């Protein structure tokens, strides 16, 4: 059965200074998000999404992530960032008998740098961050190009990007140790680093002055290092989130 859990999906995009194009100030709202994970017999997670965002001259915050600007002007924004990564694996959430015998993989706190470069043809968004809680000891690098189109109250931002996961990152979330293999009957597996290309689309519609409807979606094509894992039965992962916000 799909489970409802309280977790902010905004962190998935906040790693690359998600507030880069905000007009400033405080935004509050609520919505719902759906995350499809690649693990075997693992139901899609449906989350209530509290939306909390702030954009200032020195600080920004969105979802479970935030940052401090080292450089902030119209063209370039460089931040020190920290965010809570919601990646995890709970054996009990899988209906697969063998996966239920594996170890839990925890979510963690990631810290790093993010950079946005704006041009008339769109903007470059990139971030690199690493695990600070000694869970995966992994590193994640995200690089994307996006274009923002505005017509009246409607804003649409499509993008294309790629995410690199270090060997430690893939090993922790998709590897199978010798002890796990002996216990579960799955083959042992130790992946290398890998690249995951993705498509992203976000949209918002402003109405009644400070109210907005929003929607965001991302489709990620997983690397062979992930899809070859005996824990995985999909070649992709995805998320969709939609809701309503009010800007103060």
N, C-alpha and C positions, 0 to 999 in steps of 0.2 A: 504494500500500500504506500502511496506517495505520502511523505511526511511533511508537515509544516514546521519550519524552524525559523527562529528569529536571527537573521544575518543580513547585513547590508551588502548588496551586490555591487554598490558603487566602487568598492575597493578594487574590483577587477579591472576597472578602467582608471582609477585614481593613480596608479603607479606611474602614469605618464602625464602627470599634472592635468587631471581631468578638468580642473577649473580654469584652464588656460584662456578660454574665450569668455569667461564670465564677466559680466559688467560690474561686478563688485557687490559687496553687501552680503546679507544673510538670506539663505533660502531654506525653507522647511517644506516637507511634503510626505506623502506615503504612496506606496504602490505594491506591486507583486512581481516576483521574478521566478523564472524557471531555469534550472541548470541541468543539462544532460551530461552525465559523466560517462567515461568510456569503459568502466569496469563491468565485468560479466554479471548479468542478472541484477543490475543495480538500477532501481527506479529513479526517474527524474525527481529532483528535489524542487519543491515549490516553497518559496520564501515570502513572508511579508517583508517589505522593503521600506524601512524608515529612511527618508531622504533628508540629510542635513549637510548643507554646503555653505562655505564662506570663502570669499575672495577679498584679500586686502593687499596693500602695497608690499607688506613683508611676509605675510603668512597666507596659506590657503588650506582648506580642509574640505574633504568630501568623503562621505561614507565612513569607512574605517581607516582612511588614509589622510595624511596631511603633509605639508612641507613648509620649509623656510626658504625664501628666495635669496640666493646669492647674487643673482642678477635679474632685473625685472624691468624691461622696457617694451615698447610696442612690437619690436621685431624679435627679441630674444628673451627667454625666461629659463633660468637655471635654478634648480631647487635641490636642497637636501630633503629627502622624503623618507617617511616611515609609514608602513601600513600593515594591517593584520591580514595575512593571506588565508582565505577560506578553503584552500586545498586540503583534503583529508580523505582517508579511507577507513570506514568502520565495517569490520567483518560481518557484524550482525545485520547490516543494511543490505547485504547481498543474499539472493535466494540460491546462489550456487553453493553446493555442499562443500566443495574444496576451498573456495574463497573464504568461507566462514571459519576456516582453521588457520587463516593467516594472521599476522600481527597487525595491530592498528597503526595507521599513519596519521600523525597529528598535523593540525594547522599550525602556523607559526608567525612570528613577527619578522617582517622584511625591512631592511634599511638600505638606502642607496642614493643615487642621483637621478634626476630627470631633467630633460631639456626640450624646449619647444622653440622652433624657428618659424616665424610667420612670413609668408610672401603673398603677392597678389594672386598666385596660382594655387594656393593651399598652404598647408603647414606640415612641417616635419615634427614628429613626436617620438621621443626615445627615452628609455629609462633602463638602468641597470641596478639590481638590488640583490642582497644576499640574506640568507637565514641568520638570525642573531640568537636563536634559542637552542642551538645545537640539536635540532631535529633532523633536518635533511643535510645541513651544511652546504646547501646548494646555492647556485647563482642563476638568476633569470635576467635575460636581456630582451627588451621589447623595442621594435623599430617599426614605424608606420608613417604613411603619407595620407593626409586627409584633406578634403575640400569642403568648405562651409558655404552653403547656399542659403540666402535669406530672401523671402518674398512676403512682404507684409508681416503678419505675425508668425509665419511659418519659417522654421529653420531646419534644414536637412544637411547632415554631415556624413557622407560616405567615406570609407577609408579602406586601405589595403595594407597589411603589415605581416611581420614575421616575429615569432618569439623563439629565442634560443634557451634551452634548458641545459644546464651543466650535467656532467655525468653523475655527480652526487644527487642532484635534484631528481633525475630519472630513476636512479637506483633506489632512492627512498620511497617514491610513490608508485613505482611500477616493477621493481626488482623482486625476486623471490630467493631468499637465502636458503642455504643447505638445510638448516633446521626446519624452515617452513616447508620446504619440498618434502622432507621426510615425514612431516606431520600431516600434510595435506594431500600428498600424492601428485601435486603439480611438479613439473620439471623446474629445476633451478634456473634462474635467469638473472643476468647482470648486464644491463644496458649501458651504452655509451651516451655521450651528449647528443642532442638532436635539435632540428629546426622544425617549427610548426607554423606554416603560413596561415593567415586568417583574413576574412572579410568582415568589415564592421559597418554598421549603419545606425546612426542616432538621429532622432527628429524631435522637435518640440513645437508646440503651437501656443502662442500667447493670446489670452483672451481676458476680458474684464480687467484690463490694466496690469495687475501684478500676478494673476493666475496663469499657469501654464500646464498643458498636458505634455507628457514626454514618453518616448519609447526608445529603447536601444536593443541591439541584437549583435551577436558575434558568432560566426561559424569558423571553427578551427580545424584544419586538416592535420591530423597527428603524424608525427614522424614515424619511420619504421622502428626506431628504438622503443617507441611506446606501443605501437600496434603489434609488435612481435612478442610482447609480454603475455604470459599465460593468464594474467589477471584481466586482460582486455579483450573485448569482442566487438569493438567499434573502431572505425578508421577516423572518427571525428568526435569533437565535443562542441557544445553550444550553450548559449545563454540568451534569454529574452527577458526584458524588464519593461514595465510600463506603469505609469501612475500620474499623480497630479502634484504640483508644487505651488508655493506662494512665496514671493520675494518681498522682503521687508525693506 
